[in-house]
């Protein structure tokens, strides 16, 4: 009989205290399998029917020395029986697999929160590497928290004895031991993880067995251990709209949305990209979708990636490229080419903290200026933003729709948080999506490559090789009437203005901007874009529940802006713009509408906390009548 099985019968099943929601954070070295642990817990929570939001937080340094604060990886999940908008402000439970993980994450834990530690890792060497002068488990510095000191390493090695693993390999299973314990804490089923481990280690069944035994041992420990303060909880399933759900990350949803756009348009898609954090997940996901008309190309650099996508668009495909801020900077000259030749192109920017290399694994919203204005000359294009992991599906389709209808590049702004975060996604009825009409020009008489639709000003799309429609396009200015190269100043002015007018006309096709919560007009509008959606929405709802006159406006279409946005914002006494930069959307709104918008800004590489936004709202509602 295994250790897990032997322990399991020692004590009756614990009574469970009901919780509406809970926030759990797993933390350890980047090699401790923290992200895998969090991912498996997320799957179990989703299967149980909870609403959820996650926040994987990766170390910025590559292969930082083990046991140092620079190499700490963390995964946070907020789950419950109510609507979940964010990964949570403060963890209720922190699983810290070493002193460095405790050092980095303890400050976020709520007072009275539970800390689960691997006591054997708190030796003198690891304490010094983490920057502790004393052992925090012994010096009384953790009195405001509930501490569970467990020799996880020892118990893991005991659990995996039957598999025949050595000590080094056996200790790699301690993340599964802690996962089993947390499964017990919140009454989550282990079967999905068992199945996943068996599949993952098909060719190494001894590894599958060891990890499963470790998980079961951790679960059994929760059932049998007589430890003061160890409680069991029950978190009820959420009331969700009927339908079929699956867990989805932003990177996955973006890739599926792009595939959906190929089906709606009847076109094939070419994806040219160069690997860069945190954008690489999109390339990884799309590479497995070739049966759906997707061609992926891992280029040797950012310039060749975007140029290959432009070439694909010229040939009649949906050209797509992706990167993060530094890579978008390298693509900017070629992006200007796509604007000049007026080809449909989708450019996805998974924003991260900068400038330059900055903090590659930390999230940010600081590329809005770059997206709207960050090219040489007057070179307008369309910019839209996704607000959550599941929203990425809709935004990808919208980006392709705009690019094809208006013959323009479209930049999609997402960020590191959205790309890696997970949430439940209600799989839509694809039959209800409108087709994306595509018309290739075939009429020979009177053809020139810059003939335009009189309504949208989009130029015609003629496929190279079509008899009678042979043509050349390039980055040198073209004559408005003939499409030939032109250096005439008056013609350049005309072409510059028509390119700007074409982008401005996109606003005619956009839906009116409406408040997400609240009403048009009132004391205060909180305005956001991108991944600030969740914390703003929750903060506004909290204040409104107490009678506060505040509304939430979240902007998807950032350039051109919705036509009614100016009148909507001017109907409020105050406007507060919340964004993870120094105030880029605030500057844009002030410049366009001459409104005295104020800003709430954060540039720490971490998402906003609901409490911070709520405090800013309250301060403004209380300060002005």
PyMOL commands that set and color helices and strands:
alter all, ss='L'
color gray80, all
select helices_A, chain A and resi 3-7+34-47+69-71+99-108+119-121+124-130+152-159+161-163+167-171+174-185+191-200+205-224+250-265+280-286+290-292+302-314+325-341+368-373+391-406+416-420+430-432+489-509+530-545+565-569+584-593+610-623
alter helices_A, ss='H'
color red, helices_A
select strands_A, chain A and resi 16-19+21-29+51-57+72-80+93-96+114-118+146-150+232-235+245-249+269-273+294-298+318-323+345-351+382-385+409-415+422-426+522-528+550-554+557-559+572-579+598-601
alter strands_A, ss='S'
color yellow, strands_A
deselect
rebuild
show_as cartoon
